[in-house]
């Protein structure tokens, strides 16, 4: 994957869907502006992702789970979207890691977050009242 991205020096928009076994994914690009991940499933491998894209404006996660995620040079990042739909207990840790990731984007202006884990808990607790 790293070589593919490096082989496209003018790439501005990248969407990665249904990926498995990437272990240590590094995305480095001076021109990349939009990045979307979809359906990166949890596995026993501790996947890490490192993004170093100084012009990245938008990043989106849809049903993704990463053990470690690092944003470098994220000053241009203004839009962040995350959707966590799994409701199993281990996904609370995923949400905590997502919050830490958001903290790495100092100039964030738009946050679109959907966490079904909290929604299900809220509905359950509401039914008890």
Backbone as XML, in Angstrom:
<?xml version="1.0"?>
<chain id="A" units="angstrom">
  <residue number="1" name="UNK">
    <atom name="N" x="0.824" y="-1.192" z="0.000"/>
    <atom name="CA" x="0.000" y="0.000" z="0.000"/>
    <atom name="C" x="0.865" y="1.251" z="0.000"/>
  </residue>
  <residue number="2" name="UNK">
    <atom name="N" x="1.937" y="1.229" z="0.788"/>
    <atom name="CA" x="2.812" y="2.398" z="0.873"/>
    <atom name="C" x="3.393" y="2.759" z="-0.492"/>
  </residue>
  <residue number="3" name="UNK">
    <atom name="N" x="3.847" y="1.745" z="-1.245"/>
    <atom name="CA" x="4.423" y="1.987" z="-2.569"/>
    <atom name="C" x="3.373" y="2.524" z="-3.540"/>
  </residue>
  <residue number="4" name="UNK">
    <atom name="N" x="2.154" y="2.037" z="-3.427"/>
    <atom name="CA" x="1.074" y="2.522" z="-4.292"/>
    <atom name="C" x="0.836" y="4.018" z="-4.085"/>
  </residue>
  <residue number="5" name="UNK">
    <atom name="N" x="0.795" y="4.433" z="-2.835"/>
    <atom name="CA" x="0.565" y="5.844" z="-2.519"/>
    <atom name="C" x="1.751" y="6.696" z="-2.973"/>
  </residue>
  <residue number="6" name="UNK">
    <atom name="N" x="2.965" y="6.214" z="-2.733"/>
    <atom name="CA" x="4.149" y="6.955" z="-3.174"/>
    <atom name="C" x="4.225" y="7.052" z="-4.696"/>
  </residue>
  <residue number="7" name="UNK">
    <atom name="N" x="3.654" y="6.068" z="-5.404"/>
    <atom name="CA" x="3.652" y="6.063" z="-6.862"/>
    <atom name="C" x="2.636" y="7.008" z="-7.475"/>
  </residue>
  <residue number="8" name="UNK">
    <atom name="N" x="1.837" y="7.666" z="-6.637"/>
    <atom name="CA" x="0.831" y="8.626" z="-7.111"/>
    <atom name="C" x="1.104" y="9.988" z="-6.472"/>
  </residue>
  <residue number="9" name="UNK">
    <atom name="N" x="2.121" y="10.697" z="-6.918"/>
    <atom name="CA" x="2.522" y="11.931" z="-6.241"/>
    <atom name="C" x="1.482" y="13.059" z="-6.317"/>
  </residue>
  <residue number="10" name="UNK">
    <atom name="N" x="0.541" y="13.001" z="-7.246"/>
    <atom name="CA" x="-0.475" y="14.051" z="-7.378"/>
    <atom name="C" x="-1.803" y="13.665" z="-6.743"/>
  </residue>
  <residue number="11" name="UNK">
    <atom name="N" x="-1.833" y="12.570" z="-6.023"/>
    <atom name="CA" x="-3.066" y="12.083" z="-5.403"/>
    <atom name="C" x="-3.590" y="13.073" z="-4.365"/>
  </residue>
  <residue number="12" name="UNK">
    <atom name="N" x="-4.875" y="13.457" z="-4.501"/>
    <atom name="CA" x="-5.496" y="14.384" z="-3.555"/>
    <atom name="C" x="-6.623" y="13.748" z="-2.755"/>
  </residue>
  <residue number="13" name="UNK">
    <atom name="N" x="-7.162" y="12.657" z="-3.246"/>
    <atom name="CA" x="-8.321" y="12.026" z="-2.607"/>
    <atom name="C" x="-8.088" y="10.515" z="-2.577"/>
  </residue>
  <residue number="14" name="UNK">
    <atom name="N" x="-8.118" y="9.922" z="-1.376"/>
    <atom name="CA" x="-7.862" y="8.485" z="-1.235"/>
    <atom name="C" x="-8.911" y="7.867" z="-0.324"/>
  </residue>
  <residue number="15" name="UNK">
    <atom name="N" x="-9.513" y="6.791" z="-0.788"/>
    <atom name="CA" x="-10.486" y="6.045" z="0.009"/>
    <atom name="C" x="-10.044" y="4.590" z="0.050"/>
  </residue>
  <residue number="16" name="UNK">
    <atom name="N" x="-9.886" y="4.064" z="1.253"/>
    <atom name="CA" x="-9.496" y="2.670" z="1.451"/>
    <atom name="C" x="-10.653" y="1.928" z="2.110"/>
  </residue>
  <residue number="17" name="UNK">
    <atom name="N" x="-11.127" y="0.865" z="1.464"/>
    <atom name="CA" x="-12.275" y="0.102" z="1.948"/>
    <atom name="C" x="-11.916" y="-1.369" z="2.102"/>
  </residue>
  <residue number="18" name="UNK">
    <atom name="N" x="-12.471" y="-1.997" z="3.122"/>
    <atom name="CA" x="-12.377" y="-3.452" z="3.316"/>
    <atom name="C" x="-10.946" y="-3.972" z="3.254"/>
  </residue>
  <residue number="19" name="UNK">
    <atom name="N" x="-10.087" y="-3.409" z="4.057"/>
    <atom name="CA" x="-8.682" y="-3.823" z="4.062"/>
    <atom name="C" x="-8.392" y="-4.728" z="5.257"/>
  </residue>
  <residue number="20" name="UNK">
    <atom name="N" x="-7.542" y="-5.701" z="5.021"/>
    <atom name="CA" x="-7.141" y="-6.660" z="6.044"/>
    <atom name="C" x="-5.623" y="-6.789" z="6.054"/>
  </residue>
  <residue number="21" name="UNK">
    <atom name="N" x="-5.063" y="-7.019" z="7.228"/>
    <atom name="CA" x="-3.667" y="-7.415" z="7.348"/>
    <atom name="C" x="-2.651" y="-6.394" z="6.888"/>
  </residue>
  <residue number="22" name="UNK">
    <atom name="N" x="-2.895" y="-5.137" z="7.124"/>
    <atom name="CA" x="-1.955" y="-4.113" z="6.678"/>
    <atom name="C" x="-0.848" y="-3.855" z="7.694"/>
  </residue>
  <residue number="23" name="UNK">
    <atom name="N" x="-0.921" y="-4.398" z="8.874"/>
    <atom name="CA" x="0.077" y="-4.312" z="9.944"/>
    <atom name="C" x="0.504" y="-2.875" z="10.260"/>
  </residue>
  <residue number="24" name="UNK">
    <atom name="N" x="1.375" y="-2.305" z="9.445"/>
    <atom name="CA" x="1.895" y="-0.964" z="9.701"/>
    <atom name="C" x="1.694" y="-0.122" z="8.439"/>
  </residue>
  <residue number="25" name="UNK">
    <atom name="N" x="0.571" y="0.505" z="8.344"/>
    <atom name="CA" x="0.240" y="1.310" z="7.175"/>
    <atom name="C" x="0.767" y="2.729" z="7.368"/>
  </residue>
  <residue number="26" name="UNK">
    <atom name="N" x="1.541" y="3.196" z="6.402"/>
    <atom name="CA" x="2.069" y="4.558" z="6.438"/>
    <atom name="C" x="1.557" y="5.286" z="5.201"/>
  </residue>
  <residue number="27" name="UNK">
    <atom name="N" x="0.943" y="6.414" z="5.438"/>
    <atom name="CA" x="0.449" y="7.236" z="4.335"/>
    <atom name="C" x="1.169" y="8.573" z="4.418"/>
  </residue>
  <residue number="28" name="UNK">
    <atom name="N" x="2.029" y="8.813" z="3.453"/>
    <atom name="CA" x="2.784" y="10.062" z="3.382"/>
    <atom name="C" x="2.534" y="10.683" z="2.018"/>
  </residue>
  <residue number="29" name="UNK">
    <atom name="N" x="2.032" y="11.909" z="2.015"/>
    <atom name="CA" x="1.771" y="12.594" z="0.764"/>
    <atom name="C" x="1.698" y="14.093" z="1.028"/>
  </residue>
  <residue number="30" name="UNK">
    <atom name="N" x="2.334" y="14.855" z="0.180"/>
    <atom name="CA" x="2.285" y="16.308" z="0.332"/>
    <atom name="C" x="1.033" y="16.899" z="-0.303"/>
  </residue>
  <residue number="31" name="UNK">
    <atom name="N" x="0.361" y="16.153" z="-1.177"/>
    <atom name="CA" x="-0.801" y="16.689" z="-1.888"/>
    <atom name="C" x="-2.139" y="16.129" z="-1.410"/>
  </residue>
  <residue number="32" name="UNK">
    <atom name="N" x="-2.116" y="15.061" z="-0.645"/>
    <atom name="CA" x="-3.367" y="14.429" z="-0.219"/>
    <atom name="C" x="-4.193" y="15.391" z="0.629"/>
  </residue>
  <residue number="33" name="UNK">
    <atom name="N" x="-5.474" y="15.566" z="0.227"/>
    <atom name="CA" x="-6.368" y="16.487" z="0.930"/>
    <atom name="C" x="-7.516" y="15.766" z="1.640"/>
  </residue>
  <residue number="34" name="UNK">
    <atom name="N" x="-7.954" y="14.639" z="1.070"/>
    <atom name="CA" x="-9.072" y="13.902" z="1.659"/>
    <atom name="C" x="-8.691" y="12.426" z="1.782"/>
  </residue>
  <residue number="35" name="UNK">
    <atom name="N" x="-8.988" y="11.874" z="2.961"/>
    <atom name="CA" x="-8.662" y="10.480" z="3.229"/>
    <atom name="C" x="-9.838" y="9.827" z="3.931"/>
  </residue>
  <residue number="36" name="UNK">
    <atom name="N" x="-10.249" y="8.672" z="3.434"/>
    <atom name="CA" x="-11.384" y="7.954" z="4.029"/>
    <atom name="C" x="-11.012" y="6.489" z="4.214"/>
  </residue>
  <residue number="37" name="UNK">
    <atom name="N" x="-11.335" y="5.970" z="5.389"/>
    <atom name="CA" x="-11.155" y="4.558" z="5.704"/>
    <atom name="C" x="-12.528" y="3.956" z="5.932"/>
  </residue>
  <residue number="38" name="UNK">
    <atom name="N" x="-12.757" y="2.778" z="5.391"/>
    <atom name="CA" x="-14.020" y="2.098" z="5.629"/>
    <atom name="C" x="-13.820" y="0.616" z="5.835"/>
  </residue>
  <residue number="39" name="UNK">
    <atom name="N" x="-14.380" y="0.105" z="6.903"/>
    <atom name="CA" x="-14.398" y="-1.324" z="7.203"/>
    <atom name="C" x="-13.004" y="-1.921" z="7.313"/>
  </residue>
  <residue number="40" name="UNK">
    <atom name="N" x="-12.202" y="-1.326" z="8.156"/>
    <atom name="CA" x="-10.936" y="-1.912" z="8.579"/>
    <atom name="C" x="-11.264" y="-2.681" z="9.842"/>
  </residue>
  <residue number="41" name="UNK">
    <atom name="N" x="-11.316" y="-3.977" z="9.749"/>
    <atom name="CA" x="-11.830" y="-4.792" z="10.827"/>
    <atom name="C" x="-10.795" y="-5.082" z="11.893"/>
  </residue>
  <residue number="42" name="UNK">
    <atom name="N" x="-11.294" y="-5.280" z="13.099"/>
    <atom name="CA" x="-10.453" y="-5.673" z="14.220"/>
    <atom name="C" x="-9.901" y="-7.070" z="13.971"/>
  </residue>
  <residue number="43" name="UNK">
    <atom name="N" x="-8.650" y="-7.256" z="14.284"/>
    <atom name="CA" x="-8.044" y="-8.582" z="14.184"/>
    <atom name="C" x="-7.060" y="-8.726" z="15.334"/>
  </residue>
  <residue number="44" name="UNK">
    <atom name="N" x="-6.487" y="-9.878" z="15.447"/>
    <atom name="CA" x="-5.508" y="-10.119" z="16.502"/>
    <atom name="C" x="-4.191" y="-9.386" z="16.233"/>
  </residue>
  <residue number="45" name="UNK">
    <atom name="N" x="-3.969" y="-9.006" z="14.976"/>
    <atom name="CA" x="-2.782" y="-8.231" z="14.626"/>
    <atom name="C" x="-3.000" y="-6.812" z="15.129"/>
  </residue>
  <residue number="46" name="UNK">
    <atom name="N" x="-2.013" y="-6.245" z="15.721"/>
    <atom name="CA" x="-2.150" y="-4.883" z="16.249"/>
    <atom name="C" x="-1.788" y="-3.893" z="15.140"/>
  </residue>
  <residue number="47" name="UNK">
    <atom name="N" x="-2.794" y="-3.565" z="14.333"/>
    <atom name="CA" x="-2.593" y="-2.679" z="13.203"/>
    <atom name="C" x="-2.247" y="-1.266" z="13.657"/>
  </residue>
  <residue number="48" name="UNK">
    <atom name="N" x="-1.285" y="-0.685" z="12.975"/>
    <atom name="CA" x="-0.944" y="0.701" z="13.242"/>
    <atom name="C" x="-1.035" y="1.482" z="11.944"/>
  </residue>
  <residue number="49" name="UNK">
    <atom name="N" x="-1.440" y="2.721" z="12.070"/>
    <atom name="CA" x="-1.547" y="3.605" z="10.914"/>
    <atom name="C" x="-0.839" y="4.905" z="11.269"/>
  </residue>
  <residue number="50" name="UNK">
    <atom name="N" x="-0.004" y="5.355" z="10.362"/>
    <atom name="CA" x="0.692" y="6.623" z="10.536"/>
    <atom name="C" x="0.407" y="7.479" z="9.310"/>
  </residue>
  <residue number="51" name="UNK">
    <atom name="N" x="-0.077" y="8.695" z="9.547"/>
    <atom name="CA" x="-0.413" y="9.592" z="8.447"/>
    <atom name="C" x="0.412" y="10.859" z="8.586"/>
  </residue>
  <residue number="52" name="UNK">
    <atom name="N" x="1.150" y="11.146" z="7.539"/>
    <atom name="CA" x="1.951" y="12.367" z="7.476"/>
    <atom name="C" x="1.599" y="13.067" z="6.169"/>
  </residue>
  <residue number="53" name="UNK">
    <atom name="N" x="0.570" y="13.886" z="6.229"/>
    <atom name="CA" x="0.050" y="14.588" z="5.054"/>
    <atom name="C" x="-0.232" y="16.036" z="5.454"/>
  </residue>
  <residue number="54" name="UNK">
    <atom name="N" x="0.698" y="16.945" z="5.210"/>
    <atom name="CA" x="0.551" y="18.315" z="5.700"/>
    <atom name="C" x="-0.630" y="19.089" z="5.112"/>
  </residue>
  <residue number="55" name="UNK">
    <atom name="N" x="-1.175" y="18.667" z="3.973"/>
    <atom name="CA" x="-2.313" y="19.367" z="3.355"/>
    <atom name="C" x="-3.634" y="18.632" z="3.543"/>
  </residue>
  <residue number="56" name="UNK">
    <atom name="N" x="-3.647" y="17.626" z="4.402"/>
    <atom name="CA" x="-4.872" y="16.852" z="4.643"/>
    <atom name="C" x="-5.918" y="17.735" z="5.323"/>
  </residue>
  <residue number="57" name="UNK">
    <atom name="N" x="-7.076" y="17.888" z="4.661"/>
    <atom name="CA" x="-8.165" y="18.730" z="5.178"/>
    <atom name="C" x="-9.280" y="17.899" z="5.801"/>
  </residue>
  <residue number="58" name="UNK">
    <atom name="N" x="-9.465" y="16.672" z="5.307"/>
    <atom name="CA" x="-10.608" y="15.868" z="5.720"/>
    <atom name="C" x="-10.199" y="14.417" z="5.916"/>
  </residue>
  <residue number="59" name="UNK">
    <atom name="N" x="-10.667" y="13.841" z="7.020"/>
    <atom name="CA" x="-10.421" y="12.416" z="7.273"/>
    <atom name="C" x="-11.712" y="11.798" z="7.786"/>
  </residue>
  <residue number="60" name="UNK">
    <atom name="N" x="-11.965" y="10.567" z="7.344"/>
    <atom name="CA" x="-13.212" y="9.900" z="7.685"/>
    <atom name="C" x="-12.948" y="8.433" z="8.019"/>
  </residue>
  <residue number="61" name="UNK">
    <atom name="N" x="-13.608" y="7.955" z="9.075"/>
    <atom name="CA" x="-13.511" y="6.560" z="9.500"/>
    <atom name="C" x="-14.910" y="5.984" z="9.586"/>
  </residue>
  <residue number="62" name="UNK">
    <atom name="N" x="-15.152" y="4.892" z="8.907"/>
    <atom name="CA" x="-16.446" y="4.224" z="8.955"/>
    <atom name="C" x="-16.205" y="2.760" z="9.324"/>
  </residue>
  <residue number="63" name="UNK">
    <atom name="N" x="-16.551" y="2.399" z="10.540"/>
    <atom name="CA" x="-16.379" y="1.020" z="11.029"/>
    <atom name="C" x="-14.924" y="0.577" z="10.964"/>
  </residue>
  <residue number="64" name="UNK">
    <atom name="N" x="-14.064" y="1.296" z="11.640"/>
    <atom name="CA" x="-12.635" y="1.003" z="11.628"/>
    <atom name="C" x="-12.125" y="0.755" z="13.040"/>
  </residue>
  <residue number="65" name="UNK">
    <atom name="N" x="-11.108" y="-0.073" z="13.120"/>
    <atom name="CA" x="-10.477" y="-0.349" z="14.394"/>
    <atom name="C" x="-8.976" y="-0.441" z="14.178"/>
  </residue>
  <residue number="66" name="UNK">
    <atom name="N" x="-8.244" y="0.451" z="14.830"/>
    <atom name="CA" x="-6.796" y="0.431" z="14.756"/>
    <atom name="C" x="-6.254" y="0.393" z="16.169"/>
  </residue>
  <residue number="67" name="UNK">
    <atom name="N" x="-5.188" y="-0.339" z="16.352"/>
    <atom name="CA" x="-4.560" y="-0.407" z="17.670"/>
    <atom name="C" x="-3.862" y="0.909" z="17.994"/>
  </residue>
  <residue number="68" name="UNK">
    <atom name="N" x="-3.126" y="1.433" z="17.025"/>
    <atom name="CA" x="-2.407" y="2.698" z="17.222"/>
    <atom name="C" x="-2.553" y="3.527" z="15.957"/>
  </residue>
  <residue number="69" name="UNK">
    <atom name="N" x="-2.793" y="4.807" z="16.138"/>
    <atom name="CA" x="-2.995" y="5.700" z="15.020"/>
    <atom name="C" x="-2.274" y="7.003" z="15.332"/>
  </residue>
  <residue number="70" name="UNK">
    <atom name="N" x="-1.492" y="7.494" z="14.385"/>
    <atom name="CA" x="-0.761" y="8.740" z="14.596"/>
    <atom name="C" x="-0.971" y="9.686" z="13.423"/>
  </residue>
  <residue number="71" name="UNK">
    <atom name="N" x="-1.297" y="10.910" z="13.753"/>
    <atom name="CA" x="-1.381" y="11.983" z="12.765"/>
    <atom name="C" x="-0.162" y="12.877" z="12.946"/>
  </residue>
  <residue number="72" name="UNK">
    <atom name="N" x="0.561" y="13.106" z="11.875"/>
    <atom name="CA" x="1.690" y="14.026" z="11.907"/>
    <atom name="C" x="1.367" y="15.172" z="10.965"/>
  </residue>
  <residue number="73" name="UNK">
    <atom name="N" x="1.788" y="16.344" z="11.309"/>
    <atom name="CA" x="1.536" y="17.509" z="10.462"/>
    <atom name="C" x="0.055" y="17.671" z="10.144"/>
  </residue>
  <residue number="74" name="UNK">
    <atom name="N" x="-0.785" y="17.655" z="11.164"/>
    <atom name="CA" x="-2.239" y="17.704" z="10.966"/>
    <atom name="C" x="-2.819" y="19.108" z="11.116"/>
  </residue>
  <residue number="75" name="UNK">
    <atom name="N" x="-2.009" y="20.127" z="10.915"/>
    <atom name="CA" x="-2.476" y="21.502" z="11.099"/>
    <atom name="C" x="-3.558" y="21.901" z="10.089"/>
  </residue>
  <residue number="76" name="UNK">
    <atom name="N" x="-3.598" y="21.286" z="8.917"/>
    <atom name="CA" x="-4.596" y="21.618" z="7.890"/>
    <atom name="C" x="-5.908" y="20.869" z="8.073"/>
  </residue>
  <residue number="77" name="UNK">
    <atom name="N" x="-5.929" y="19.877" z="8.956"/>
    <atom name="CA" x="-7.119" y="19.047" z="9.136"/>
    <atom name="C" x="-8.232" y="19.844" z="9.814"/>
  </residue>
  <residue number="78" name="UNK">
    <atom name="N" x="-9.337" y="20.032" z="9.081"/>
    <atom name="CA" x="-10.460" y="20.810" z="9.615"/>
    <atom name="C" x="-11.750" y="19.990" z="9.707"/>
  </residue>
  <residue number="79" name="UNK">
    <atom name="N" x="-11.820" y="18.845" z="9.022"/>
    <atom name="CA" x="-13.041" y="18.022" z="9.042"/>
    <atom name="C" x="-12.675" y="16.601" z="9.471"/>
  </residue>
  <residue number="80" name="UNK">
    <atom name="N" x="-13.386" y="16.099" z="10.470"/>
    <atom name="CA" x="-13.141" y="14.759" z="11.016"/>
    <atom name="C" x="-14.486" y="14.054" z="11.151"/>
  </residue>
  <residue number="81" name="UNK">
    <atom name="N" x="-14.612" y="12.884" z="10.527"/>
    <atom name="CA" x="-15.844" y="12.100" z="10.615"/>
    <atom name="C" x="-15.494" y="10.707" z="11.109"/>
  </residue>
  <residue number="82" name="UNK">
    <atom name="N" x="-16.251" y="10.244" z="12.086"/>
    <atom name="CA" x="-16.048" y="8.896" z="12.603"/>
    <atom name="C" x="-17.402" y="8.262" z="12.877"/>
  </residue>
  <residue number="83" name="UNK">
    <atom name="N" x="-17.521" y="6.999" z="12.502"/>
    <atom name="CA" x="-18.740" y="6.244" z="12.770"/>
    <atom name="C" x="-18.330" y="4.897" z="13.352"/>
  </residue>
  <residue number="84" name="UNK">
    <atom name="N" x="-18.741" y="4.670" z="14.595"/>
    <atom name="CA" x="-18.466" y="3.406" z="15.279"/>
    <atom name="C" x="-19.813" y="2.738" z="15.511"/>
  </residue>
  <residue number="85" name="UNK">
    <atom name="N" x="-20.058" y="1.627" z="14.838"/>
    <atom name="CA" x="-21.372" y="0.997" z="14.943"/>
    <atom name="C" x="-21.389" y="-0.254" z="15.808"/>
  </residue>
  <residue number="86" name="UNK">
    <atom name="N" x="-20.224" y="-0.803" z="16.123"/>
    <atom name="CA" x="-20.200" y="-1.999" z="16.957"/>
    <atom name="C" x="-20.532" y="-1.629" z="18.394"/>
  </residue>
  <residue number="87" name="UNK">
    <atom name="N" x="-21.248" y="-2.489" z="19.076"/>
    <atom name="CA" x="-21.684" y="-2.165" z="20.428"/>
    <atom name="C" x="-21.082" y="-3.087" z="21.484"/>
  </residue>
  <residue number="88" name="UNK">
    <atom name="N" x="-20.130" y="-3.891" z="21.098"/>
    <atom name="CA" x="-19.512" y="-4.784" z="22.074"/>
    <atom name="C" x="-18.636" y="-3.979" z="23.019"/>
  </residue>
  <residue number="89" name="UNK">
    <atom name="N" x="-18.401" y="-4.480" z="24.189"/>
    <atom name="CA" x="-17.683" y="-3.756" z="25.237"/>
    <atom name="C" x="-16.287" y="-3.312" z="24.813"/>
  </residue>
  <residue number="90" name="UNK">
    <atom name="N" x="-15.579" y="-4.104" z="24.021"/>
    <atom name="CA" x="-14.215" y="-3.739" z="23.649"/>
    <atom name="C" x="-14.163" y="-2.482" z="22.788"/>
  </residue>
  <residue number="91" name="UNK">
    <atom name="N" x="-15.279" y="-2.068" z="22.204"/>
    <atom name="CA" x="-15.279" y="-0.893" z="21.340"/>
    <atom name="C" x="-15.296" y="0.408" z="22.129"/>
  </residue>
  <residue number="92" name="UNK">
    <atom name="N" x="-15.523" y="0.340" z="23.429"/>
    <atom name="CA" x="-15.360" y="1.546" z="24.235"/>
    <atom name="C" x="-13.904" y="2.002" z="24.169"/>
  </residue>
  <residue number="93" name="UNK">
    <atom name="N" x="-12.972" y="1.062" z="24.161"/>
    <atom name="CA" x="-11.557" y="1.381" z="24.035"/>
    <atom name="C" x="-11.282" y="2.041" z="22.686"/>
  </residue>
  <residue number="94" name="UNK">
    <atom name="N" x="-11.935" y="1.575" z="21.639"/>
    <atom name="CA" x="-11.796" y="2.181" z="20.315"/>
    <atom name="C" x="-12.263" y="3.634" z="20.340"/>
  </residue>
  <residue number="95" name="UNK">
    <atom name="N" x="-13.365" y="3.889" z="21.018"/>
    <atom name="CA" x="-13.860" y="5.258" z="21.109"/>
    <atom name="C" x="-12.854" y="6.136" z="21.866"/>
  </residue>
  <residue number="96" name="UNK">
    <atom name="N" x="-12.260" y="5.618" z="22.928"/>
    <atom name="CA" x="-11.260" y="6.367" z="23.682"/>
    <atom name="C" x="-10.056" y="6.707" z="22.816"/>
  </residue>
  <residue number="97" name="UNK">
    <atom name="N" x="-9.621" y="5.760" z="21.987"/>
    <atom name="CA" x="-8.496" y="6.017" z="21.084"/>
    <atom name="C" x="-8.878" y="7.055" z="20.032"/>
  </residue>
  <residue number="98" name="UNK">
    <atom name="N" x="-10.132" y="7.049" z="19.611"/>
    <atom name="CA" x="-10.605" y="8.035" z="18.628"/>
    <atom name="C" x="-10.560" y="9.439" z="19.211"/>
  </residue>
  <residue number="99" name="UNK">
    <atom name="N" x="-10.965" y="9.577" z="20.458"/>
    <atom name="CA" x="-10.906" y="10.885" z="21.118"/>
    <atom name="C" x="-9.462" y="11.379" z="21.182"/>
  </residue>
  <residue number="100" name="UNK">
    <atom name="N" x="-8.525" y="10.494" z="21.478"/>
    <atom name="CA" x="-7.106" y="10.878" z="21.512"/>
    <atom name="C" x="-6.617" y="11.298" z="20.124"/>
  </residue>
  <residue number="101" name="UNK">
    <atom name="N" x="-7.136" y="10.652" z="19.097"/>
    <atom name="CA" x="-6.771" y="11.005" z="17.728"/>
    <atom name="C" x="-7.280" y="12.401" z="17.379"/>
  </residue>
  <residue number="102" name="UNK">
    <atom name="N" x="-8.499" y="12.707" z="17.778"/>
    <atom name="CA" x="-9.073" y="14.029" z="17.514"/>
    <atom name="C" x="-8.223" y="15.114" z="18.165"/>
  </residue>
  <residue number="103" name="UNK">
    <atom name="N" x="-7.661" y="14.816" z="19.309"/>
    <atom name="CA" x="-6.811" y="15.784" z="20.008"/>
    <atom name="C" x="-5.546" y="16.114" z="19.223"/>
  </residue>
  <residue number="104" name="UNK">
    <atom name="N" x="-5.172" y="15.274" z="18.254"/>
    <atom name="CA" x="-3.978" y="15.517" z="17.448"/>
    <atom name="C" x="-4.235" y="16.506" z="16.304"/>
  </residue>
  <residue number="105" name="UNK">
    <atom name="N" x="-5.476" y="16.945" z="16.150"/>
    <atom name="CA" x="-5.841" y="17.885" z="15.079"/>
    <atom name="C" x="-6.180" y="19.232" z="15.713"/>
  </residue>
  <residue number="106" name="UNK">
    <atom name="N" x="-5.193" y="20.112" z="15.864"/>
    <atom name="CA" x="-5.395" y="21.349" z="16.613"/>
    <atom name="C" x="-6.336" y="22.362" z="15.965"/>
  </residue>
  <residue number="107" name="UNK">
    <atom name="N" x="-6.549" y="22.298" z="14.659"/>
    <atom name="CA" x="-7.377" y="23.292" z="13.969"/>
    <atom name="C" x="-8.704" y="22.730" z="13.474"/>
  </residue>
  <residue number="108" name="UNK">
    <atom name="N" x="-9.159" y="21.663" z="14.079"/>
    <atom name="CA" x="-10.401" y="21.016" z="13.669"/>
    <atom name="C" x="-11.579" y="21.975" z="13.806"/>
  </residue>
  <residue number="109" name="UNK">
    <atom name="N" x="-12.408" y="22.059" z="12.749"/>
    <atom name="CA" x="-13.573" y="22.945" z="12.759"/>
    <atom name="C" x="-14.885" y="22.183" z="12.666"/>
  </residue>
  <residue number="110" name="UNK">
    <atom name="N" x="-14.875" y="21.010" z="12.028"/>
    <atom name="CA" x="-16.098" y="20.227" z="11.844"/>
    <atom name="C" x="-15.866" y="18.802" z="12.334"/>
  </residue>
  <residue number="111" name="UNK">
    <atom name="N" x="-16.703" y="18.380" z="13.258"/>
    <atom name="CA" x="-16.619" y="17.024" z="13.802"/>
    <atom name="C" x="-17.962" y="16.350" z="13.617"/>
  </residue>
  <residue number="112" name="UNK">
    <atom name="N" x="-17.942" y="15.221" z="12.923"/>
    <atom name="CA" x="-19.143" y="14.429" z="12.689"/>
    <atom name="C" x="-18.891" y="13.061" z="13.320"/>
  </residue>
  <residue number="113" name="UNK">
    <atom name="N" x="-19.501" y="12.817" z="14.481"/>
    <atom name="CA" x="-19.231" y="11.581" z="15.215"/>
    <atom name="C" x="-20.527" y="10.846" z="15.524"/>
  </residue>
  <residue number="114" name="UNK">
    <atom name="N" x="-20.556" y="9.579" z="15.169"/>
    <atom name="CA" x="-21.686" y="8.722" z="15.484"/>
    <atom name="C" x="-21.138" y="7.503" z="16.206"/>
  </residue>
  <residue number="115" name="UNK">
    <atom name="N" x="-21.609" y="7.292" z="17.409"/>
    <atom name="CA" x="-21.143" y="6.167" z="18.203"/>
    <atom name="C" x="-22.360" y="5.382" z="18.664"/>
  </residue>
  <residue number="116" name="UNK">
    <atom name="N" x="-22.644" y="4.293" z="17.991"/>
    <atom name="CA" x="-23.804" y="3.471" z="18.328"/>
    <atom name="C" x="-23.657" y="2.831" z="19.701"/>
  </residue>
  <residue number="117" name="UNK">
    <atom name="N" x="-22.431" y="2.660" z="20.166"/>
    <atom name="CA" x="-22.204" y="2.060" z="21.475"/>
    <atom name="C" x="-22.884" y="2.909" z="22.539"/>
  </residue>
  <residue number="118" name="UNK">
    <atom name="N" x="-22.650" y="4.229" z="22.495"/>
    <atom name="CA" x="-23.276" y="5.112" z="23.471"/>
    <atom name="C" x="-24.782" y="5.227" z="23.246"/>
  </residue>
  <residue number="119" name="UNK">
    <atom name="N" x="-25.207" y="5.188" z="21.998"/>
    <atom name="CA" x="-26.628" y="5.296" z="21.692"/>
    <atom name="C" x="-27.394" y="4.106" z="22.282"/>
  </residue>
  <residue number="120" name="UNK">
    <atom name="N" x="-26.869" y="2.909" z="22.126"/>
    <atom name="CA" x="-27.529" y="1.719" z="22.666"/>
    <atom name="C" x="-27.577" y="1.777" z="24.187"/>
  </residue>
  <residue number="121" name="UNK">
    <atom name="N" x="-26.488" y="2.220" z="24.809"/>
    <atom name="CA" x="-26.466" y="2.339" z="26.277"/>
    <atom name="C" x="-27.531" y="3.350" z="26.721"/>
  </residue>
  <residue number="122" name="UNK">
    <atom name="N" x="-27.621" y="4.481" z="26.023"/>
    <atom name="CA" x="-28.594" y="5.508" z="26.370"/>
    <atom name="C" x="-30.014" y="4.967" z="26.240"/>
  </residue>
  <residue number="123" name="UNK">
    <atom name="N" x="-30.293" y="4.248" z="25.167"/>
    <atom name="CA" x="-31.641" y="3.678" z="24.976"/>
    <atom name="C" x="-31.935" y="2.674" z="26.073"/>
  </residue>
  <residue number="124" name="UNK">
    <atom name="N" x="-30.954" y="1.857" z="26.422"/>
    <atom name="CA" x="-31.133" y="0.865" z="27.486"/>
    <atom name="C" x="-31.420" y="1.562" z="28.825"/>
  </residue>
  <residue number="125" name="UNK">
    <atom name="N" x="-30.610" y="2.576" z="29.160"/>
    <atom name="CA" x="-30.795" y="3.282" z="30.411"/>
    <atom name="C" x="-32.128" y="4.036" z="30.434"/>
  </residue>
  <residue number="126" name="UNK">
    <atom name="N" x="-32.537" y="4.571" z="29.313"/>
    <atom name="CA" x="-33.823" y="5.273" z="29.224"/>
    <atom name="C" x="-34.981" y="4.323" z="29.472"/>
  </residue>
  <residue number="127" name="UNK">
    <atom name="N" x="-34.831" y="3.073" z="29.039"/>
    <atom name="CA" x="-35.915" y="2.109" z="29.234"/>
    <atom name="C" x="-36.046" y="1.695" z="30.701"/>
  </residue>
  <residue number="128" name="UNK">
    <atom name="N" x="-34.991" y="1.869" z="31.486"/>
    <atom name="CA" x="-35.028" y="1.519" z="32.891"/>
    <atom name="C" x="-35.765" y="2.572" z="33.736"/>
  </residue>
  <residue number="129" name="UNK">
    <atom name="N" x="-35.858" y="3.787" z="33.226"/>
    <atom name="CA" x="-36.479" y="4.882" z="33.977"/>
    <atom name="C" x="-37.992" y="4.865" z="33.892"/>
  </residue>
</chain>
